[in-house]
Amino acid sequence: MTNKYIDLMHQCFTWYRIKMHSLKNMILASIVNVSSVFSMRVCKMALGRCTDTMTDLCLNYYIIISTAKVVGLKLILFNVFSGLTNGRIPALVPAAHMSTGPAGGGGGENRLYFALVGAAFVATGIYAYRTVKGDKQRYQERIDEISSRPSKATESDPEPPAVEAAEPEAVPEPEPQAAPSAEEPSPSAPDAEAAAPSETTEPPPAVEAVPALPKVPSHTPYLLIGGGTASFAAARSIRARDPNAKVLIVTDEPDLPYMRPPLSKELWFSDDPSVTDTLRFKQWNGKERSIYFQPASFYISPEELDSAENGGVAVLTGKKVVHMDVRGNKVKLDDETEISYDKCLIATGGVPRNLQVIERAGDEVMKRTTLFRKIEDFKALDKVSRNIQSVTIIGGGFLGSELACALGRRSNESDLEVIQMFPEKGNMGKVLPEYLSNWTTAKVKREGVKVIAEALVKSVTCKDDKLEIQLKDGRLVKTDHIVAAVGLEPNVDLAKSAGLEVDSDFGGYRVNAELQARSNIWVAGDAACFYDIRLGRRRVEHHDHAVVSGRLAGENMTGANKPYWHQSMFWSDLGPDVGYEAIGIVDSSLPTVGVFAKATAKDTPKAATEESGTGIRSESETEDTAVSPVASSLPAPVVQQNKDDYGKGVIFYLRDKVVVGIILWNVFNRMPIARKIIKDGEEHADLNEVAKLFNIHED
C-alpha cells in the first residue's frame, strides 16, 4: 500500500514536470509568433501597397501556426484543470510512467482530446483558405486599378504632397482652407508654381483665379495698428528719422491709408459719374487729387518687408488685431496669426455711434440706416441716394451738416427730398453761438434741405415700405433712408487684453505728454486721451489732430522724447462758399465774443485752397508765422453782428476771461496766430484789437 502511494506520487511529480515544460514552451512559442505577426504588420505598412500579396501570405502562415499553437495551449490547460478537478492523473502522461497506476479510465479523455485538436485544425484550415482567397481577390483588384490609370497621372501622383508641404510656409495664417488638389493649387502662387509638375503643358485655370494671400511677417520693428491718418503720419515720421525703418500697418479696412474729410465734402460735388470707383475729386480750387495719401507703388508688400534692405512701409489690409500681449511684445490677429514688435502705435480711431431707438427697431430699420465713416459708407450712401425719394439725416454737428448740404445740392438736380433733424435750435448748435447757428441753419435751408430743429426721436418703425420716425413732440416724419450722424465712439477694444487705461470722462486711451501708454506703446488720433498743458485733459476727433499726434508719436517711437503741446485745429465747409476753421475748446455754452467784417471774393473755402494749393488745409500750417498779439487797455467790445451779415470774422471763446478757443469764420490760413493766442493764455481787455491780428478788415 505504501509502495503504491509512493509510486503514485512519483508519477504525479513526473507528469507535472513534463507538462510545465510543455506549457512553458507553448507560451514562449505563442509570444514569439504573435510578435512575428505584429512585426509583419509593421513591415506591411512600411513596404507599401506593392508588396501586399507577399506580405499577406507570410502573415497568414504565421496566423495559422500561431492559432494552432494557441489552440493547443488552451487544450492543454483545459486538460490540466480537468484532471485536477476529477481527482486523477490526466491521460496525457506517457504510458511508461503509468505502469503502476490504476488500470483504465483514460481512453475516453484521449479520444476527446484528439477530437478537439482535429476540430481546431479544421477550423484553422478553413480560416486560412478564406484569407488567402480574399487576398488574391484584393490583389487582382489592385492590379486592375493600377493598370487603368493614365501614364501622366501616374507620374504626377507624388506631386500633391509637395504642394501641401509648401502651403504652411507661404500662408502661415491658420484659416480654414480647402485642401489643394492636383487641379487646384495652393493659394500660395509662387510656391505652388515651383511645386507643379514640369510636364504639365496647360496650367489649371484656378492658378490665376485664386489671388496670392500676403505672407505676414512674424516680427516687425514698428507695428502700427490702424490704417487711418494717424498711422500714415506716424509711418512717414518714422521713415524720416530712420530711413531704413521697417514699418507694418495693420488695418481691418480693405483700403490703403486715405483721408476721411473728402468723404463728406468734395467727393459729393464731383461731376465725374465714376467718382465712387476712382475716388478722385476736384478741390475747391479746381485741382484734382486722390483720396489716398499715396499710391500703391509707395508701399512694399508685407512678404517683402523682412528682406527689404532699405526698409519700407507695408500695409496688411483686411486684418484686425484682436489681442495684445504687452509683456510679450506681440499681437494676435483675427485669424490667430501672431506678430511680435519692438515699438507699437495704437491708432484705431473710432466707430460711429447710433441711436438706441434705431438699434432696438429691428433688422429692417437697421438695413435702411447708414452709419457714415468709411469709403464703403460713402459708396453705399451715394448709391442709395440715387434710388430713393427721401433721406433723413439725424444730427446737426459737423458731419450731419456737411452731408445735408452735399445731398441738398444733389436734390436740386433730382427729386430727392433731404431732411435734417437735430435736438438743438440750429445747425452746429453745440459749437457756434446761437446767432451764428441760426445763420448756418438758413444757409443749409438755401441748399434745399428741410430742417427740423429741436427734434428728439422717440421711435423708428418700418411700415408700408417707409421708415416712420416718431418724435417726442408728436411730429411724424416718413422717409426711405436714415443717416445717423450723432458722434463717434473711440475704439478701445484692445484695452482689456493690453491692460491699458481708458479715460472715464472723455473715453480713449489715457497717455502721457509724449503720447505713451506704456514704455513701448504709443497712442495717436481719435483714440488718444491726452493732457493739454493749457486746456487740461482732452480727446480730439479731427483730421489735423490725427496728423500732428501721429507725426509726434512716430518721432517719439524713434527716440525723440518730445511732449505734445500742439493745439490742433479742425475745419468744416458748407459747400465751396462758406467754411470755418477752429482751434481749442469751442463750446457754445462758453461766453463768446465775435468780431465780423464784410466778406470779399477771397473769403471762401474755394479761394483758400487756391492760395494754399491743397484742400487739406492743416497740411500747410506753419508755426513760425505767428506773432504775439498786442494787449489793449480798452474795454471789451460788444458782439458785432452787423445786421446778420456774417461774411467773415473771428469768434473768441472765453473761460475765466482767458481765450480757450477761436473760430475763424471764412478767414483762412491764419491758424498759427490763433494757436499762439491760446498758447500764451493771457487775458485781453479788448478783443477787437486781437481780431486785427487776423487782418479781417483788409479788402
Secondary structure, DSSP 4 states (H G I P E B T S, - for coil): -HHHHHHHHHHHHHHHHHHHHHHHHHHHHHHHHHHHHHHHHHHHHHH-GGGHHHHHHHHHHHHHHHHHHHHHHHHHHHHHHHHHHHTS--TTS-GGG-TTS-SSS-HHHHHHHHHHHHHHHHHHHHHHHHHHHHHHHHHHHHHHHHHTS-HHHHHHTTSHHHHHHHHHHH-------PPP-SSS--S-HHHHHHHS-TT--S--THHHHSPPPPPPPSEEEEEEE--SHHHHHHHHHHHHH-TT-EEEEE-SSSS-SB-SGGGTTGGGG---TTHHHH-EEE-TTS-EEESBSS-GGGSB-GGGTTT-TT-EEEEETT--EEEEETTTTEEEETTS-EEEEEEEEE---EEE---HHHHTT-HHHHHTEEE--SHHHHHHHHHHHTS-SEEEEE--SHHHHHHHHHHHHHHTTSS-EEEEE-SSSSTTTTTS-HHHHHHHHHHHHHTTEEEE-S--EEEEEEETTEEEEEETTS-EEEESEEEE---EEE--TTHHHHT--B-TTT-SEE--TTSEEETTEEE-GGGEEEEETTTEEE---SHHHHHHHHHHHHHHHTT---------EEEEESSSS-EEEEEE---TTS-EEEEEE---TTSSHHHHHHHHS-S-GGGG--STT--PPPP--SPPPPP--TTT--SEEEEEEEETTEEEEEEEES--S-HHHHHHHHHHT-B-S-HHHHHHTTTTT--
